[in-house]
Amino acid sequence: MTIKISRVQATDLIKSSQGKFINVKFTKKNGEDRSLTGRTGVHKYTTGEGLKYNPDDYGLVGIFDNIKKGYRMVNLNTLRELTIQGTTHEVE
């Protein structure tokens, strides 16, 4: 089942996922397509120092990649698809 949603709705779904696993498909900065499975709100492997910039200013959201065990920034402007709790959302 695929539901079409706006980019704003997709952003809200990601930020309100509360640690649930999500899968996102987006285009990286270098033009490559990327699929990532992970969670938001993970604090493992952090130093407590924080980021030197605000990801919201650049249309990014940080997700912990469960496969590669590292933090990745997802460009919300190039987001194509989001799967959360078994429901796939196509971003328009």
N, C-alpha and C positions, 0 to 999 in steps of 0.2 A: 504494500500500500504506500503510494507516494502522495505527499501533500505539497502543494506549491505555497511558499511563504515569501515574504519580503526579506530583504537583507536586515532590516531593523528587528524583525521578529526572530530571525536566526541568531542575531547577536544576543537578544534577550534570552533565548533558549540556552545558548552556550553559557552565558554568565549565571543563569539560574539553575544550572544542572546539579549543583550541590554535590559534587564529587562522583556523580554517576558516570559510567563510561559512555563516551561519545565517539563517533567516527565522523571525520570531516574530510571533504575532498575540495581542494583549492589549487590555485596556480601560484607557484613560488615566484619570488622576485626575479629569478633568472629565466622564467618562462616554463619551467618544468611543472607537470601535473604532480600532485602529491596527495596521498591518502594517509591519514594519521588516526590512530586509535589511542585515546587517552582520557585524562580527567583534568578538570580544573580544581583549584584549591589544594593541590598537593604541596607540602612543605618540606619533603625529604630532599636531601642534598642541597639545601640552601645555607647560606652563611649568615643570613639575617641582615645583610647590608642593603638588600633591595636593588631595584633597577635604577639606572642613572637617567632614565627618561620615563615618561608616562605613555604606555602602549596605546591608550585611548586616543592620544593626539595623532597617532599614525595609522589608526584603523586596525590595530593588532590586538590579539588576545593570546595570553600565554596558556598553553596546554602541556601537561606532562605526558610525553609519548611513552606509553606502556611497553612498546616493543623495543625501542632503543634506549629506554631508561634515562631520558633526558628531557629538558624543557625545550619546547619549540614555540615560536611565534606564528600564529595563523593570521594571514591577511584577510580580514573580513570583507574587503572590497573585491576580492577575487574568489570568494567562497561560492562553490557550486552546489554542494550537497552536504546535508547534515543528517546523521542517523542517531537517534537517542531513544532509548527504551523500546527498541524494535520498530520504531516508526521512522521512515525515511522522508526527509523534507527536501524538496528541490527549491533552491534559492533563485528567485527571479531578479 
